[in-house]
Amino acid sequence: MNVKRIIKRGMNEILRYMPIKKYVNTPVLYGELLKGRTALITGGSSGIGYEIARVFLRNGANVIITGRNQKKLDDISSELKKEFNDSKVIGIQLDNCNVSEMNSVFDALITNISSPIDIFVNNAGVLNKTSFGGATESDWDLVMNSDLKGPYFLTQIVAKYMIDRKIEGNILNVSSSSAVRPGLNSYHFAKNSMMNFTKGLAKELIGYGIVVNGIAPGPTATSMISNDDNINRPTSPAKRYTTPEEIANLATILVSSISRMVVGDTLFATGGCGNITFDD
Ligand SMILES: NC(=O)c1ccc[n+]([C@@H]2O[C@H](COP(=O)([O-])OP(=O)(O)OC[C@H]3O[C@@H](n4cnc5c(N)ncnc54)[C@H](OP(=O)(O)O)[C@@H]3O)[C@@H](O)[C@H]2O)c1
């Protein structure tokens, strides 16, 4: 690393811990946009998926969240049930990497719910730990299986379920600002493919009344990339991280009837990262 880069990085660290200039008033949707609907959200046990579950609940939906750890899902489900004072939350263990188990887990799930799933959010994912030059096969496989292969096969199951039951629902794929960055690692490739999948799937399913879109968060304050509550990010055009609530609010609008004519789009919510700058 050259001296200029070291100084720049040091300055950014200092700036990050300066007080936030503007008060961030995150608008929180509260209403009936999703009244009577049932959403399956993968990776709902933390970060963006958890906030999507909360805002969906706040807007009248039932939610089913998935993850790899049943204990974590049980704890989060109880938290959500307490907050929303009812029992419209189910947490089921479903690992995106276990494609061979998806059919049986999904079949068991649908026999246990009282209203049909009409929203599916492909949110679960992991970030790459290695990149070009030092990439490892196991890291490549983990990212590709969690962020692309798993979502693809699970979507195949959910889409068939919706088509068979004539459910005119919504599918929302969570991509990333990394989707449009010059591709160097598994995460870039997986998220770029998710955007392309969003288009293909939208074309395939719109004839059945199923609306498919994507959302591409930029650097978002979750445990995936940040270990504290400080949302300063001096290198972003907007100078801060996106919050999970901001992504969840937009996700709610995208799966609601407001957006039924938005088809095959991926909405960038990045504070400018990725879509107007590449090296932030
Ligand atoms: N944070 C960001 O800056 C950012 C930016 C752009 C896009 N995104 C995307 O947003 C999505 C959510 O990320 P996040 O920031 O909320 O991360 P997070 O806080 O780490 O949450 C990830 C969620 O996915 C679950 N998960 C991970 N691997 C899984 C697998 N194989 N099968 C099922 N569930 C799995 C995790 O639960 P368990 O670990 O218990 O399984 C957790 O609930 C991801 O697709 C990510 O790529 C994030």
The ligand as an SDF file (V2000), in Angstrom:
LIG
                    3D

 48 52  0  0  0  0  0  0  0  0999 V2000
  -24.8490   -4.7040    4.6940 N   0  0  0  0  0  0  0  0  0  0  0  0
  -24.5290   -4.2230    3.5000 C   0  0  0  0  0  0  0  0  0  0  0  0
  -23.7330   -3.2810    3.3710 O   0  0  0  0  0  0  0  0  0  0  0  0
  -25.1760   -4.7780    2.2600 C   0  0  0  0  0  0  0  0  0  0  0  0
  -25.0520   -4.0440    1.0690 C   0  0  0  0  0  0  0  0  0  0  0  0
  -25.6160   -4.5380   -0.0930 C   0  0  0  0  0  0  0  0  0  0  0  0
  -26.3060   -5.7350   -0.0700 C   0  0  0  0  0  0  0  0  0  0  0  0
  -26.4090   -6.4280    1.0830 N   0  0  0  0  0  0  0  0  0  0  0  0
  -27.1370   -7.6970    1.0230 C   0  0  0  0  0  0  0  0  0  0  0  0
  -28.2090   -7.6760    1.9450 O   0  0  0  0  0  0  0  0  0  0  0  0
  -28.4910   -8.9970    2.3650 C   0  0  0  0  0  0  0  0  0  0  0  0
  -28.5510   -9.0270    3.8810 C   0  0  0  0  0  0  0  0  0  0  0  0
  -27.2800   -8.6350    4.4010 O   0  0  0  0  0  0  0  0  0  0  0  0
  -27.0920   -7.9860    5.8530 P   0  0  0  0  0  0  0  0  0  0  0  0
  -26.2130   -6.8360    5.7120 O   0  0  0  0  0  0  0  0  0  0  0  0
  -28.4050   -7.8570    6.5190 O   0  0  0  0  0  0  0  0  0  0  0  0
  -26.2180   -9.1420    6.5450 O   0  0  0  0  0  0  0  0  0  0  0  0
  -26.3810   -9.8840    7.9460 P   0  0  0  0  0  0  0  0  0  0  0  0
  -26.7540   -8.9370    9.0130 O   0  0  0  0  0  0  0  0  0  0  0  0
  -25.1300  -10.6700    8.0660 O   0  0  0  0  0  0  0  0  0  0  0  0
  -27.6090  -10.8560    7.6970 O   0  0  0  0  0  0  0  0  0  0  0  0
  -27.5220  -11.9390    6.8220 C   0  0  0  0  0  0  0  0  0  0  0  0
  -28.7020  -12.8390    7.0530 C   0  0  0  0  0  0  0  0  0  0  0  0
  -28.6270  -13.9230    6.1240 O   0  0  0  0  0  0  0  0  0  0  0  0
  -28.6410  -15.1650    6.8430 C   0  0  0  0  0  0  0  0  0  0  0  0
  -27.8530  -16.1230    6.0760 N   0  0  0  0  0  0  0  0  0  0  0  0
  -26.5580  -16.0470    5.7070 C   0  0  0  0  0  0  0  0  0  0  0  0
  -26.2240  -17.1140    4.9810 N   0  0  0  0  0  0  0  0  0  0  0  0
  -27.3380  -17.8830    4.8680 C   0  0  0  0  0  0  0  0  0  0  0  0
  -27.6290  -19.1130    4.2270 C   0  0  0  0  0  0  0  0  0  0  0  0
  -26.7100  -19.8070    3.5650 N   0  0  0  0  0  0  0  0  0  0  0  0
  -28.8860  -19.5780    4.3090 N   0  0  0  0  0  0  0  0  0  0  0  0
  -29.8360  -18.9010    4.9780 C   0  0  0  0  0  0  0  0  0  0  0  0
  -29.6200  -17.7580    5.6130 N   0  0  0  0  0  0  0  0  0  0  0  0
  -28.3790  -17.2600    5.5640 C   0  0  0  0  0  0  0  0  0  0  0  0
  -28.0720  -14.8080    8.2200 C   0  0  0  0  0  0  0  0  0  0  0  0
  -28.4880  -15.6930    9.2350 O   0  0  0  0  0  0  0  0  0  0  0  0
  -27.5530  -16.8920    9.7790 P   0  0  0  0  0  0  0  0  0  0  0  0
  -26.1480  -16.3710    9.8030 O   0  0  0  0  0  0  0  0  0  0  0  0
  -28.0880  -17.2240   11.1240 O   0  0  0  0  0  0  0  0  0  0  0  0
  -27.7560  -17.9870    8.8020 O   0  0  0  0  0  0  0  0  0  0  0  0
  -28.7100  -13.4550    8.4420 C   0  0  0  0  0  0  0  0  0  0  0  0
  -30.0450  -13.5940    8.8650 O   0  0  0  0  0  0  0  0  0  0  0  0
  -27.3920   -9.8740    1.7660 C   0  0  0  0  0  0  0  0  0  0  0  0
  -27.8550  -10.4680    0.5810 O   0  0  0  0  0  0  0  0  0  0  0  0
  -26.3020   -8.8810    1.4420 C   0  0  0  0  0  0  0  0  0  0  0  0
  -25.4570   -9.3250    0.4020 O   0  0  0  0  0  0  0  0  0  0  0  0
  -25.8730   -5.9850    2.2500 C   0  0  0  0  0  0  0  0  0  0  0  0
  1  2  1  0
  2  3  2  0
  2  4  1  0
  4  5  1  0
  4 48  2  0
  5  6  2  0
  6  7  1  0
  7  8  2  0
  8  9  1  0
  8 48  1  0
  9 10  1  0
  9 46  1  0
 10 11  1  0
 11 12  1  0
 11 44  1  0
 12 13  1  0
 13 14  1  0
 14 15  2  0
 14 16  1  0
 14 17  1  0
 17 18  1  0
 18 19  2  0
 18 20  1  0
 18 21  1  0
 21 22  1  0
 22 23  1  0
 23 24  1  0
 23 42  1  0
 24 25  1  0
 25 26  1  0
 25 36  1  0
 26 27  1  0
 26 35  1  0
 27 28  2  0
 28 29  1  0
 29 30  1  0
 29 35  2  0
 30 31  1  0
 30 32  2  0
 32 33  1  0
 33 34  2  0
 34 35  1  0
 36 37  1  0
 36 42  1  0
 37 38  1  0
 38 39  2  0
 38 40  1  0
 38 41  1  0
 42 43  1  0
 44 45  1  0
 44 46  1  0
 46 47  1  0
M  CHG  2   8   1  16  -1
M  END
$$$$
